[in-house]
Amino acid sequence: MKIEKEKLLNDYFPIALEKLKDMIRIPSYRKDDSSGKPVPKEIADCLKYAIDLCQSFGWKTFIAPDNRYGYADWGTGDKLFGILCHLDVVPGGDLSKWFTDPFEPIEKDGKLIGRGSYDDKGPTLMNLYAAKYLMDNGFEPDYTVRFIFGTSEETTWECMEAYTERERLVDLGYVPDANFPVVYAEKYITDADITGKYVSTFTLKGGEVYNAVCDIVHYNGPKTEEIKAYLDQNNIECVAENDGLTIRGQSAHGSFPHKGVSAITWALEAINEAGIYHPLAKFSNEYLHNKFDLKEIVGDLTDETGPLTVCAGKVDIDKTEFKLTFNLRIPCTRDPKVDVNDKLQAFFEAKLNSQYQVVGNEDRVFFDLNSDTIKNIMKVYQEVTGDTTSKPIAIGGGTFAKSMPNLVAFGAEFDIDNTSMHTNNEFVLIDDLKKMMEIYVKSIAILTKN
Ligand SMILES: [Zn+2]
């Protein structure tokens, strides 16, 4: 089928953009990221918004009674082609760093700024309207095309746990929640808690999620002047408030910890420098501060899918106990248990007299570079973008491609090295949204034909 680019961008794109703004206005994040909690109202509202939109296209829709997920089917094919998106977002983080309310989208310098603009509401809307364009123009997929909407990708993944338990798995499909051209490998991911007991002279609390660099912590305790002076010297924002100090860094996605400025490790470094002892501060200073691969503990685990990375997302030091969280991205050819977790457990027991406990695991994805799916995707990507040098890639991020077999992460970030996902002022270039839409129209047209 011939795709008329003009028609797509003039008649479909502007509506998709307006719907995207509507969706960003729904603050669909979780305040509590622990398991077993009901889906918050805002996320359920966002799910209903997406499902209502699909229903208006004439697709068959379903919302799980517990709002864990929803889906919409287009076509009547026997086989199922999945497009997996997620409607939850990470919280706004430090609101003082935003140009705007994270949930009030604005257009500025060719960008759409707002939480979820790139992760994952932008790609979701571009895919929905890509499919609608095809449907309106007489394209009939051989597969039934199923849009699946998750509600807890940024936190517990209970959405896809519920989906895979209750619903039909896909025969083929993609997840527009990573980067272009296509992701053939995804590292293992481990979340872990380090907990221990120590009588502390101070408290330090901060961080909202495992998988983002912590950008704000609060310190209460002695020697605030020394701590502040040290941070000032290093250009780390630190203000006296609430009988203590508020220390600010820069948030970043958990798979790119080196792109952020960790408020946690800077605070612990300053505490150390002020001459206050705490085992966690000592550990952070030696192994974590401005270091991201734990090489000194587990050795160099780098393979063709990249290095091990560690992100310490949350800290809670009180008068008698302490806790720090790790989000680890483990290269595809390594064994998470033997090569990483067993070593860390032994290390923390021996060196900090503390517990290292794995609280979450995601399997790797390894795709065959010579499969039709990868070849077709690469062909479309090259045709639309003219980029013939980029190759299928390996990432540290974990997408829904891990939730079922036969899924590959495909788009939608063009410039992953400078991604704004999970950071302040998350944005997507309007031109990139248009390119996305064109790529997905052509891909759906090829991939859903036998
Ligand atoms: Zn995402």
Boltz pocket constraint, residues with backbone or C-beta under 6 A from the ligand:
constraints:
  - pocket:
      binder: B
      contacts: [[A, 86], [A, 119], [A, 120], [A, 153], [A, 177]]
      max_distance: 6.0
